[in-house]
């Protein structure tokens, strides 16, 4: 009788240990099957709010320095697609680029929509906008990614420079 109780307890222990291990394995395999998507072309924001990392190479790209808050941003019209920018490259409304009056070409900026907190990283490749009330022109793709209302033509944003 003692022998059968001991075997039964051993069987129950092994069964529950196996059930727990298989549950852990399912959790790990489902995490590998659905990796987290990066929404900003290889960049991510880590726990420290002012540091930007390149998620592809896992290295620190730079720190964020606030340039201006509560400024107007707009986006390029489709008629500019394929035309040369002030930096010499061809404009593409599907890229993550921007036009600014003062930043040097190649400067990376984080643009944050103040209405919903969404942000995008863009590179300055052109001069403009040539309207006094606006601070920055974004490509249509970058603008629509952070826009709250897809029908809007401008929004209030915060501009942060990524400095090395």
Secondary structure, DSSP 8 states (H G I E B T S, - for coil): -HHHHHHHHHHHHHHHHHHHHHHHHHHHHHHHHS----SBTTEEE-SSTTEEEETTTTEEEEEEEEEEEEEEEEE--GGGTTSB-TTSSB--TTSSEEEESSS-TT-EEEEEETTT--EEEEEEEE----STTEEEEE-HHHHHHH-SSTT-SEEEEEEEEEE-
